Amino acid sequence: MTALVRPADGRMIGGVCAALARRFGTSATTMRVIFVLSCLLPGPQFLLYIALWVLLPKEGAKAKTAW
């Protein structure tokens, strides 16, 4: 598995689905379909996406840790 960072290429909005796809070895399209289908279920999926967008570092950015 690779590091969980938002890639500079292959991103649509924030790069969260592309980062998760790269991390778990699937295609970004598959991850996006899974995300859209999960939004049909009740839960905080959209808020989680926003949180990951804010918290995940960009690829190539200087690594900073919160702790």
Backbone hydrogen bonds, N-H to C=O, Kabsch-Sander energy under -0.5 kcal/mol:
donor,donor_aa,acceptor,acceptor_aa,energy
5,V,3,A,-1.4
6,R,57,P,-2.8
19,A,15,G,-2.0
20,L,16,V,-2.5
21,A,17,C,-2.5
22,R,18,A,-2.3
23,R,19,A,-2.2
24,F,20,L,-2.3
25,G,21,A,-0.9
26,T,21,A,-2.1
31,M,27,S,-1.8
32,R,28,A,-2.3
33,V,29,T,-2.4
34,I,30,T,-2.3
35,F,31,M,-2.3
36,V,32,R,-2.6
37,L,33,V,-2.6
38,S,34,I,-2.2
39,C,35,F,-1.3
40,L,37,L,-1.2
41,L,38,S,-1.2
48,L,44,P,-2.4
49,Y,45,Q,-2.2
50,I,46,F,-2.1
51,A,47,L,-2.4
52,L,48,L,-2.6
53,W,49,Y,-2.3
54,V,50,I,-1.8
55,L,51,A,-2.6
56,L,52,L,-2.7
59,E,6,R,-2.8
61,A,58,K,-1.6
